[in-house]
């Protein structure tokens, strides 16, 4: 798969996994997010290895945001682990990241593109075209406690 990059106002979004700062990603997910509290570095590494990842970088190359898509590139995609570091929030970077993810060429035509959020429904609705599930009673999950 080829690397894709987007640039705006000195920031870069890249799908190049070699650029990802796993220490920054792990720190945010395991300590600051509400959905991945306590996630181990080994788990973060494994999720990155098996996902389409979007790193967001400042002009100095420091990673300031991240998004991950679990997908088969044809019928299903799950957008997850989306964040912008608190120090970089308020500049429209989250909106831009969601726009870039949903516009990514290899994800066009995916039949079911899902996500879960506690508090950012309007961001995803407005900048990613997401909407509430029409029949949530059809969806099920299996959760394993580790």
N, C-alpha and C positions, 0 to 999 in steps of 0.2 A: 504494500500500500504506500502511496506517495505521501510525502509530508505536505501539508497545506498550511499557509501562514496568512494572517490578516493583520493589517497595520492601521493604527489610528492614533493621532495625537501623541506620538512617541511610545505607544504601547504596542505590543505584539501578542497575538494569539497564535499558537502553533500546536500542531498535532504530533510534533517530534517528541517521542517519549524520552529520547536521550537528554533533552533539555530540562525535563521535570526535576524539581528539587523535592525528593521524597521526604526529606526531613521537614520541610515547610508543610507539605501536604499532610503528613502524619500528625504533626503538632496541631494543626488546625482541626483536623477531623477528630482526633482522640481527646482534645482538650476544650475546643471552642464550639464545635457543632453540637446540636441537640440530638442528631440521629446516629452518630458514630462514636459516642463517648467510650473511651477505653479501647478502641480498635487498635490492635497491635501493628507494629511496623511490618511484620511478616505478612499480615493480612492485607495491609495497604499495598505492599509490593505485589502480592498475588493479584489483587483487583486491577492494578495498573497493567500488569502483564497480559491480562485477558480482556481488556477493554479498549475502546477508542477513547483517547484522552486529549483534552484541550488544556494546555497551560497558558496562562495569561502573565505577561512579563512587562515590567517597567522598562524605561529607557536604559537603565543601568544593568539590565539583564536579570534582576531579582524577580523571583516568582511572586505574584501578588494575587493570583486567582487560579481556579481549577474547575473543570467539569469532566465528568466521565459518562460514557454511554456504553451500556452492555447491549450488544446487538448481534443479529445474524445478517444484517444489511439487506434483508428482503421482507420479512414479515413482522419483526419485533425489534423495538429499541426501548431501553429504559434509561432516562436521563437521571443521573444521581451525583452525589458528592459535589454539588455546585457550591462554590464559595468565592468571595472576594475578601481579602484581609481587611480588617476593620480600618486600618490606616489609609486604605485606598477607596473606601466606600464613599458614595456621594458624588462620584464623577461619571456615572452612567456606565461603568464597566460591567456590572452584572447584566444590564440590558443588552449591551453589545455582545457579551459572551453567549447569552441565550440565543440571540439572533444568529451568531456565527455557527453555533452548534446545529440549530434547526435548518440552516441553509447549507450545511455541509453536503457536497455533491453525492457522496456515497450513501447518504441517508434519505435522499429524495425517493419517494415512492414506498417507503416502509409503511406497511399497513397499520400497525399499532405502535405508536410512539407514546410512552407513558412516563409519568413521574409522580412522586409523592412529595407534598410540602405541607408544613404546618401553618405557614404564615405568608407565603409569597404567591398566592394564587393569581393576583392581578398582574404581577410581573410576568409570569409564564403565559397567562392568557393574552396579554397585550403584546409581548415581544417574541413569543414563541408559537402563538396560535393554539395553545392548549385549551381544552375545555373540560368540564367535569365529565366523569364517566356517565354515559347514558343509562347504563344498567349495572350499577356497582354490585348488585346482589348476585350477579353472575360470576364475579371474580372471587377467587379464593386464594389463600396463601398457606404455606406450610413454614412454620418458623421453628428452627432448631436452636436450643439454648446451648451455648458452649461453656 
